[in-house]
Amino acid sequence: MRKHMKAFFAILSAVMLLAVSAAVAETKITVSGTGETQVSADTAIISLGVSARDKDVLQAQQKVNEVIAGIRLALTEQGIPEENINTDYMNIYAIYDYEDDVEQVKAYNANTTLAVKVTDIGTVGSLIDEAFKAGANTLNGISFSASETDGARNESLKAAVAEAKAKAEVLAEAAGLKITGIETVSEGGVYSYSNSVSNFSAKAMRGDGVEEATEEFGTVVQAAKLIVSASVTIVFIAE
């Protein structure tokens, strides 16, 4: 019985030594990788509106309301569904006069901003023109998005993994090791963003740089490509 126990412990010790040796021989290399894929935008949100001033707060708001109604009508006549024209921001504030160190309300400024969803990117510039013809006097900007990004997301993740693998192989080779496996893979996140600012041109310019009034030229908007970016962190095993 004792001989069997001694043999058992001898085998167990040998297994443990082998396991320890294997663990010591293994080296973990942790690297991160990123990948990017470009996709064309198919939706735009135009942020524009009206700012008006009057000594009477109700009159200031009334001026804004009338122009906003005109803008809505102009946009719907251009084919924009009413549900795609929404109030994005409203604000009224007093403008003070401090003559003779006495604070008095000089006037009120009212603002209303609309968020206009456009699914035909090619019409963004002309819609801005129509809105300003109808009385809009503020343009806060345009944001672009893409409705389908699943394919771009997958391609970005593949590129991120490939970059991480390339980094690990370089590090392993420099250290005299060889990649033998992967312990863990974790996704860092996927997000999209525009890679440039939209190009706006509202008036034609003569050769001498003087603005030339003409109806042949309108606002030109160049939609930027969207970049879908992904990142991963991978723990490689090397020996």
C-alpha positions in Angstrom: 0.0 0.0 0.0 2.8 2.4 0.9 4.6 1.6 -2.4 1.4 2.5 -4.3 1.1 5.8 -2.3 4.7 6.7 -3.0 4.2 6.0 -6.7 1.1 8.1 -6.7 2.8 11.1 -5.1 5.8 10.7 -7.4 3.5 10.9 -10.4 1.6 13.9 -8.9 4.8 15.7 -8.2 6.0 15.1 -11.8 2.7 16.4 -13.2 2.9 19.5 -11.0 6.5 20.2 -12.1 5.5 19.9 -15.7 2.6 22.3 -15.2 4.8 24.8 -13.5 7.5 24.5 -16.2 4.9 25.1 -18.9 3.5 28.1 -17.0 6.9 29.5 -16.7 7.7 28.9 -20.3 4.6 30.8 -21.5 4.7 34.5 -22.0 1.6 36.7 -22.3 1.6 39.6 -24.8 -1.2 42.1 -24.4 -1.8 44.4 -27.4 -4.6 46.6 -28.7 -5.7 47.2 -32.3 -8.0 49.7 -34.1 -9.7 49.5 -37.5 -11.6 52.1 -39.5 -14.0 51.8 -42.5 -15.6 54.6 -44.4 -19.3 54.7 -45.3 -21.4 57.2 -47.2 -23.9 59.2 -45.2 -27.5 58.8 -46.2 -29.2 61.1 -43.6 -28.6 64.7 -42.6 -30.0 66.7 -39.7 -30.1 70.4 -40.5 -30.3 72.7 -37.5 -31.6 76.2 -38.4 -34.1 78.7 -37.1 -35.0 82.3 -36.3 -33.9 84.9 -33.8 -36.1 88.0 -33.3 -36.0 91.0 -31.0 -38.7 93.3 -29.6 -39.4 95.5 -26.6 -42.5 93.4 -25.9 -41.7 89.8 -25.0 -44.9 88.4 -26.6 -44.2 90.4 -29.8 -40.7 88.9 -30.0 -42.0 85.4 -29.7 -44.8 86.1 -32.1 -42.3 87.3 -34.7 -40.4 84.0 -34.3 -43.6 81.9 -34.5 -44.7 83.5 -37.7 -41.4 82.9 -39.4 -41.1 79.3 -38.1 -44.6 78.6 -39.6 -43.4 80.0 -42.9 -40.2 77.8 -42.8 -42.3 74.7 -42.0 -44.5 75.4 -45.0 -41.6 76.1 -47.3 -39.9 72.8 -46.3 -43.1 70.7 -46.6 -43.6 72.1 -50.1 -40.2 70.8 -50.9 -41.3 67.3 -50.0 -40.0 67.1 -46.3 -42.6 65.2 -44.2 -44.0 67.3 -41.3 -42.8 64.6 -38.8 -39.2 65.3 -40.0 -39.4 68.9 -38.9 -39.2 69.2 -35.1 -38.5 72.0 -32.6 -35.0 71.5 -31.3 -34.5 74.5 -29.1 -36.4 77.5 -27.8 -35.1 80.4 -25.7 -36.2 83.9 -24.7 -34.0 86.2 -22.7 -34.0 89.9 -21.7 -31.5 92.4 -22.9 -30.7 94.9 -20.2 -29.6 98.6 -20.3 -27.6 99.9 -17.4 -27.9 103.6 -18.0 -27.2 105.7 -14.9 -26.4 102.5 -13.0 -30.1 101.5 -13.2 -30.9 98.1 -14.6 -33.7 98.3 -17.1 -35.0 95.8 -19.7 -34.3 97.2 -23.1 -35.7 94.4 -25.2 -36.4 90.7 -25.4 -34.7 88.3 -27.8 -36.5 85.1 -28.8 -35.0 82.1 -30.6 -36.4 78.9 -32.0 -34.4 76.2 -33.7 -35.7 73.5 -35.9 -34.1 70.1 -36.5 -34.9 69.0 -40.1 -34.3 65.4 -41.1 -33.3 65.0 -44.7 -32.9 61.5 -46.3 -31.9 62.9 -49.8 -28.4 64.3 -49.2 -28.4 66.0 -52.5 -31.2 68.4 -51.5 -29.6 69.7 -48.3 -28.2 72.9 -49.9 -31.4 73.8 -51.7 -33.5 73.2 -48.5 -31.3 75.6 -46.6 -31.8 78.2 -49.3 -35.6 77.7 -49.1 -35.6 78.0 -45.3 -33.7 81.3 -45.5 -36.0 82.6 -48.2 -38.8 81.9 -45.8 -37.2 84.0 -43.1 -34.6 81.8 -41.3 -31.6 83.8 -40.0 -29.6 81.2 -38.0 -27.8 78.1 -39.2 -26.3 76.0 -36.4 -24.9 73.3 -38.5 -25.5 69.9 -40.2 -24.9 66.4 -38.8 -24.6 63.4 -41.0 -25.3 59.7 -40.3 -25.7 56.4 -42.1 -28.6 54.1 -41.5 -26.7 50.9 -42.3 -23.3 50.5 -40.6 -23.3 46.7 -39.7 -21.1 45.8 -42.7 -18.6 48.6 -41.9 -18.6 47.6 -38.2 -17.6 44.1 -39.0 -14.9 45.2 -41.4 -13.5 47.6 -38.8 -13.4 44.8 -36.2 -11.6 42.5 -38.6 -9.1 45.2 -39.3 -8.6 45.9 -35.5 -7.9 42.2 -34.9 -5.5 42.1 -37.8 -3.6 45.1 -36.4 -3.4 43.6 -32.9 -2.1 40.3 -34.3 0.6 42.1 -36.4 1.7 44.0 -33.3 1.9 40.9 -31.2 4.0 39.1 -33.9 6.5 41.9 -34.0 6.8 42.0 -30.3 7.2 38.2 -30.0 9.9 38.1 -32.8 11.8 41.0 -31.1 11.8 39.0 -27.9 12.8 35.8 -29.5 9.4 34.2 -29.0 6.6 32.7 -31.1 2.9 33.3 -30.9 1.2 30.0 -29.9 -2.3 31.0 -29.0 -4.8 33.5 -27.7 -6.0 33.8 -24.1 -8.6 36.5 -24.3 -10.2 38.9 -26.9 -12.2 41.9 -25.7 -13.9 44.5 -27.8 -13.1 48.1 -26.9 -16.1 49.7 -28.6 -17.4 50.7 -32.0 -18.4 54.3 -33.0 -18.8 56.5 -36.0 -17.9 60.1 -36.7 -17.6 62.5 -39.6 -14.0 63.0 -40.8 -14.4 66.6 -42.0 -16.5 69.8 -41.8 -19.2 70.3 -44.4 -18.4 72.8 -47.1 -20.8 75.7 -47.3 -20.9 78.2 -50.1 -23.9 80.6 -50.1 -22.9 83.3 -52.7 -21.0 83.5 -55.9 -17.8 85.5 -56.0 -16.5 87.5 -58.9 -12.8 87.1 -60.0 -11.9 90.2 -57.9 -13.3 88.6 -54.7 -16.5 90.8 -54.6 -19.7 89.1 -53.8 -22.0 88.9 -56.8 -25.7 88.7 -56.3 -27.2 86.0 -58.5 -29.8 83.3 -58.2 -27.8 80.9 -60.2 -25.7 79.9 -57.2 -27.1 78.6 -53.9 -25.8 76.9 -50.8 -23.5 74.0 -51.6 -23.2 71.2 -49.0 -20.6 68.4 -49.5 -21.5 65.5 -47.2 -18.5 64.1 -45.4 -17.7 60.4 -45.3 -18.5 58.8 -42.0 -15.8 56.7 -40.4 -16.8 53.6 -38.4 -14.0 52.8 -35.9 -13.6 49.7 -33.8 -11.0 48.7 -31.2 -10.0 45.4 -29.6 -7.6 44.2 -26.9 -6.1 40.7 -27.3 -3.9 38.7 -24.9 -1.6 36.4 -26.9 0.3 33.5 -25.6 3.9 33.2 -26.7 6.7 30.7 -26.1 
